[in-house]
């Protein structure tokens, strides 16, 4: 994990510390006593890459085939026409009226 530095803030009344500014101390509840103390070190962050499941190579649109889609007719003529021939397995359809 990489160590980073972030601005630090401290209450001059009780010594409470925070990584972000607050107008009121979170410990003693005093107003206007939180001041900047420079930078705090030792705060760790983790940056990771999320793996993509089943990565595929991009193909030009002229080489792509649309034959994988199988439409299932519903028997409702207008509905099938709007959907391009019926319902496709795995597709999400939003209906509104």
C-alpha atoms as one frame of an Amber mdcrd trajectory, in Angstrom:
protein
   0.000   0.000   0.000   1.217   3.480  -0.823   1.695   6.000   1.954   0.239
   9.401   1.253   0.203  12.733   3.004  -2.980  14.617   3.734  -3.644  17.934
   5.461  -4.260  17.575   9.186  -6.320  19.636  11.603  -6.083  19.782  15.413
  -8.197  21.328  18.161  -6.104  23.769  20.232  -8.303  23.127  23.301  -8.233
  19.330  23.641  -5.866  18.051  20.903  -8.519  16.229  18.832  -7.278  15.577
  15.260  -9.112  15.238  11.972  -8.193  14.844   8.300 -10.814  17.404   7.249
 -11.630  20.838   8.583 -14.473  21.216  11.054 -15.818  24.467  12.492 -16.572
  22.687  15.758 -14.312  20.241  17.580 -15.637  16.688  17.453 -14.403  15.935
  20.982 -14.885  18.994  23.222 -17.527  20.682  20.973 -15.699  24.052  21.106
 -16.282  26.359  18.133 -13.407  27.929  16.161 -10.629  25.958  17.853  -9.745
  23.594  14.976  -6.621  24.789  13.130  -4.393  23.392  10.406  -1.255  21.601
  11.608   0.346  20.904   8.234   0.409  17.409   6.812  -0.186  14.058   8.472
   1.698  11.068   7.123   1.104   7.379   7.434  -2.402   7.260   6.048  -2.499
   4.389   3.609  -4.560   3.970   0.502  -5.021   0.957  -1.714  -5.350   1.255
  -5.463  -6.227  -1.936  -7.268  -7.281  -2.739 -10.785 -10.563  -4.557 -11.156
 -10.205  -7.563 -13.442 -12.609  -7.705 -16.343 -14.286 -11.080 -16.721 -13.920
 -12.594 -20.175 -11.989  -9.828 -21.900 -12.580  -9.785 -25.653 -10.846  -8.126
 -28.549 -12.684  -5.324 -30.328 -13.785  -6.021 -33.895 -14.783  -3.559 -36.605
 -18.527  -3.103 -37.051 -18.271  -4.485 -40.581 -17.001  -7.808 -39.190 -19.480
  -8.075 -36.315 -22.345 -10.491 -36.731 -25.725  -9.979 -35.130 -26.765 -13.600
 -35.476 -26.343 -14.370 -31.753 -29.686 -12.753 -30.917 -32.695 -15.035 -30.930
 -36.046 -13.283 -30.751 -38.943 -15.133 -29.135 -42.302 -13.928 -30.424 -44.851
 -13.124 -27.717 -47.916 -13.464 -29.909 -48.790  -9.778 -29.439 -48.230  -8.327
 -32.895 -47.547  -4.670 -32.034 -45.386  -5.607 -29.043 -43.277  -7.968 -31.162
 -42.925  -5.266 -33.836 -41.677  -2.684 -31.303 -39.152  -5.163 -29.906 -37.852
  -6.056 -33.358 -39.431  -9.491 -33.553 -39.944 -10.529 -29.936 -38.167 -10.814
 -26.616 -34.417 -11.533 -26.554 -33.120 -13.755 -23.740 -31.162 -11.723 -21.196
 -32.516  -8.374 -22.389 -34.097  -5.810 -20.081 -37.236  -4.119 -21.366 -38.659
  -0.961 -19.816 -42.381  -0.514 -20.373 -44.170   2.719 -19.621 -47.645   3.929
 -20.232
